[in-house]
């Protein structure tokens, strides 16, 4: 067995793999959010952004497969570490109190699976259209230009008066997105801070800076992502908002 395989199967190797994959996913989440925030500029900007992404299917599939591999690495490393920890201590603590750990760190094992389910739902909702039957897919116009309807899809996905569904269902979808984004914020905040420590950036001199940075970025991601379904549901953007 090579040194690389021994390292990859070791506990520290799995932690490093989870940290690096988490960093890459962290970057994707930020980029994805910034792209989606173009909904506040208007239909033309967001639809053009969608067309730019869909216009190069080869590159798009390379990115998708890369993200899938990164996600598999992150989830696989996490599950392996949890199983290894349970095997090392099959009997739990008789009485445990989280004096040092944060609420976010104690819910990482719960937020992770929920976020995985959310990713699946999100893809079915706004990419595949299984959960959103009226989803409009990109179409090539007579001029040869690719026309996408990202803005209209976002509007229909979160608007409370979307045809073909009830307000209760739409409220449930908006609520699910908000809860998932709150969990994502806690997961990213603790994950980013842990990543700094795993990669050796755990000096007491920079500990507070690392924690503050991780928390600030997580808060910005939560606010940015939550603002979109809330803005559409309340009519600030979309057909009702006139943007």
N, C-alpha and C positions, 0 to 999 in steps of 0.2 A: 504494500500500500504506500503510495507517495505521501510526502510530507503535507501536500495540499489537501489530500483526502482526509488525513488524520486531523489536520487543523479544522477542516470543514465540519467534521463529525464531533469535534470537541465542543464543550459548553461555550467557551469563549469564541470559538469560530462561529457558532450559531448566533451568538449575541451580536457579533460583528456583521454577519449576513443580515440579521434583522435590522440593525442600525442603518446600514448602507441602503438596503431596500426601502426602509422607512423614509430615509432622506430623499430618495428619488420619488417616492409617492408623495412626499410633502411638497416637493417642487411641482409635481403634476397638479396637485390640488390647487396650489396658488395660481398656476397658469390657467387652469380650467375655470377658476372663479373669475379671474380678470377678463377672460373671454366672454363669460356669461354676463358680466356686469355691463357689457355694451347694450344690454336691453334698455338701459336708461338713456342711451343716445337715440334710439329709435329703430324701427324695422329695417331700414336700409343697412345700417351698420352691422346689426346682429346677423341679418341674412347674408350679407357679404362675407362675414366671418365664417359662417357655416359653409358657404360655397367654396371658400378658400381651403377649408379643411377637407371637404368632400371632393374637391377637384383633382386631387392626386391620390387615387385609391391605393397605388402601390406603397407610397410612403405612409399613408394612413394605416394600412394593415401591418406594416413593419412596427409602427408605434403601438398599435393595439396588441400585437403579439408580444412586444417587449414589455408593455405594462402588465400583461397577463403573467409573463415569466417573473417579473418583479413581485407582483402580488402573490404568486405561488410561493416564491422564496420567503416573503415576509410572513405569510400565514403558516407555511410549513415549518419555518424556524420557530415561530411562536408556539405552535402545537408541540413540537419536539421538546422544547424547553419546559413546557408545562408538564408533559408526561415524564420527563427526566426528573423534575422536581418532586413529583408525586412518588416516583419509584424510590427516590432517595429518602423520602419521609412518608411512608405509607399511612402512618397514623398521624392525624392532625393534632394541633395544639389543643390541650385540654381547655385552656382559657387564653384567648388571643385578644390583644388590644392594639389598634393601629395608632401608636403614640407618635410615630415619625412619618409614616406613609400618608399620602394625601388620598382624598376620596377618588380622584382620577386614577391614581395608581392601583387602588383596590378594585376598581371596576374595569380594568383593562381587559380581563378575560371575558367580561360580559359585553363590553362595548365592541370588541373586535368582531365576534360572530354577528351581532346586530348590524354593524356596518357592512359586513359581507352580504347580508340579506338585503340591505338597502341598495348596495351597488347593483345587485341582480334586478331589484325592482326598478331602479333608476334606468337601467338599460332597457328593460321591457317597457317602461313608461315613455321615455323620450328618445329612444334610439330604434328599437324594434317596432314598438307600437302595439304590443300585445295587450298591455293594460290601458292603452290610449288608442282605441280603434280609429279615431278620426285623425291620427297623426299624418301630416302631409310630408311625404318624402321628397327629396330633391329631384328635379326633373330638368332635362335638357331642352331648352327652348329652340324654336325654329332658327334662331340666329346662331345657335351653337353654344350659347352661354348657359351655364348651370344656374338654375334658380332654386334657392332653398327657402324654407319657410320656418326658420328657427323661431323667429319672433312670434309668429302666429301659433306655433306649437306650444311655446311657453305660456302664451296667453290662455289657450284652451286648456292647458294642463292644470292651471291653478285658479282660473276664474271660477267664481261661485255660481255663475249663470251659464255655464257651458251646456250646449244642447246635447241631449242624449244621456245625461247623468243627473244625479240629484245634488242638491247643495250639501247634504250630509256626507255623501261620498267625497265631494271635492274638499270639504272641511277636513275629512279624515286624511286625505292625501297631503294637504298642506301641513296638518299637525304631524304626520309621520316624517315629512321632510324637516320640520323644525326640530323634532326630537332627535332625528338622526344627525343633524348638523351640530346640536349641542353635544352629543356623544362624540362626534368627530373632533370637536374642539378640545374636549377633555383628553381624547386619545392622542391627538397631535401634540397638545401641550406637554403632557407627561412623556410621550414618545420622543419628542425633540430634546427635552431635557435629559432623558436617559441616554439618548444617542450621543450627546456631548460627553457624558460620563463613560460610555462604552468605548468611545474612540480616544479616550485618554485626556479629554479636556475637562477634568474634574478638579482642577486646582481650587482651593478655598478662595483664592483671590478673584477668580472669575465665576464662582458658583452662582452668586446672586445675579450677575449679568446674564449668565446662560438661562437661569430660571425666568428672569424678567423678559428676555428676548422670546423664549419659547411661549410664555403666557401671552405676550402682546400679539405675536403672529397668530396664535390660536384664536384669540378674541376677534382679531380682524377678519379671519376666515369665517368664523361663526356669524358675525354681523353681516358680512358681505353676502354669504350664501343664504342666510335667513331672510335678508331684505327682499330677495327676488320673489319668492312665493307670497310673502306678505304684501309686497307692493302690487302684485297682480290681483290677489284676493281682495284687497281693499280698493282696487280701481285706480291706484296711482299711476300704473302703467298698463299698457294693453289697450284693447278696444275702448274700454270704459274711460281710461285715462287720457285717451286722445294722442298718445305718443306714437 
